[in-house]
C-alpha cells in the first residue's frame, strides 16, 4: 500500500479511503464505549440499539457537525477573521443538533407526552453530553489532522519551489557567464585577424574546443575536474598567444584531480576578470599567478594579478565575480570559502570549493532519485 498517497494525496479515491478509515475508527470507538452501559450477558439482544447509537450519535451526527465546521465555517468565516459569524454558525449548528436529539427522543418515546420533570432532566443531561461532549473533540481531531496535512504539503511545495527557483537561477547565471567569456575571447581573435591571421586561426580552433566543452559538458550540475582544468589550460594558452612574451604567467596545478567532480564554470570568471580588468590594463610588466590544489574533498584556488595603481573595479566589471558569488551561495551554502583582496596594485582571490568523488556522486544521485 502507498501510505504517502493515502495520507497526502488529493485524489478522490485516496480522500474517500482515508475519511472512511477515520469515521470507521470513530464508529468503533463509540460502539465499544456504548457497550459498557449494557450488561455483558445481554449484549446480543442489545446489539442493535448499541449499533444505532454508535452510528447515529457517534458517527453521523459528529460527521455532519465536523464537516460543516471544518469545510465551511472555518474557511468561510474563521480564516477571514469573521469571528462573530463563525461563533454564530457553530452555535446554530449545536442548537440544531440539540433539537435533533429532542425529536429522536420523542420518536423513541423517551419523553412523556407531558414531558415530565424527571424525564426532562434525564434527557437534557444525556443530550448535552452528546452534543457538547464528543462533537467538539472529534471536530478538533479532524481539523488538526487536516491542518497538519496541509502544513506538510505546503512545506513540501515550498521546498520544491525553492529547488526549482535555485535551479532556474543557476541556469541564468551560467547563461550570463557564457556570453561574457565569449565576448572576451572574440576580442582576442579580432585583434589577431587584423595583425596575424595565422594565429587567429589557431585561436579559433581553441575557442571551438572551449565552446564545445561549455555547450556539451557544462549543462550538467557537475563536471569532471580534469576537463575543467583542461579548459583553464586552453584559456591560458589563448591569452599567452595574445600577450606573447610581454606577459609573465605562473600556472601551477597540483594534487590528484582524477575521478573528481566539480560544479562547472566557477573558476573561469575570476581568470577572465584578471586578464580583462587587470593585466590587460598594465602598460608594463603584466603578471598573473594561478595555483590550484586538489585535495581529497576540497579544491584550493588562489589567483593573483597586478593592476594599475589605484584602479577601482566598477559594477560593470564585477558582473562575473557577482555571478560566481551567487552560484557559490546556492550550490555550496556554508561549505565554500571565498575572499577577494584588492590592494593598491594587486588583486588576489582565494577560494575553496567542495569536491565529490565520481563514484560517490553517482550513488548520491541514485539515492536522491530513489527518495523522490
Secondary structure as UniProt FT lines:
FT   HELIX           3..8
FT   HELIX           12..35
FT   TURN            36..37
FT   HELIX           40..42
FT   HELIX           44..46
FT   HELIX           47..53
FT   HELIX           54..60
FT   HELIX           61..68
FT   HELIX           69..78
FT   TURN            79..81
FT   HELIX           83..107
FT   TURN            108..109
FT   TURN            113..114
FT   HELIX           117..129
FT   HELIX           130..134
FT   HELIX           135..195
FT   HELIX           197..216
FT   TURN            217..219
FT   STRAND          223..224
FT   HELIX           225..243
FT   HELIX           244..246
FT   STRAND          248..255
FT   TURN            258..259
FT   STRAND          260..262
FT   TURN            264..265
FT   HELIX           268..277
FT   HELIX           279..281
FT   STRAND          287..294
FT   STRAND          298..306
FT   TURN            309..310
FT   TURN            315..318
FT   HELIX           319..331
FT   TURN            333..335
FT   STRAND          337..342
FT   STRAND          346..354
FT   STRAND          356..357
FT   HELIX           358..371
//
